[in-house]
Amino acid sequence: MNFFQPLQILFTDDPFVRWAQIGLIVAGFLAIFLVFFATRDIILRTRSFWYQCLAILLVALLPGVGFLLYLLIRPARTLAERDLERKVSELLDQQKTVGGTDVSG
């Protein structure tokens, strides 16, 4: 018994229609992947609940075009990157206030 034989009942015998069915399945998985990717990405980039909802709905309702629009409107940096930049800036400001003296001991 062939491994794929039980799955063959889901597809038609017409090759053109079978490829159309496979294409639709691939497109469905791609749309689901884009929604999950955008969800994970927007959660890492902002804490705004409404902005997160807007981004996820945009990608979910318009899978291809919505994802490209999401890439245009998303924040440039993640929350971790912004936090790191803030900490580095604070450390540099502290170093400037010391006056360039060697504080390492």
Order of alpha helices (4+ residues) and beta strands (2+ residues): alpha-alpha-alpha-alpha
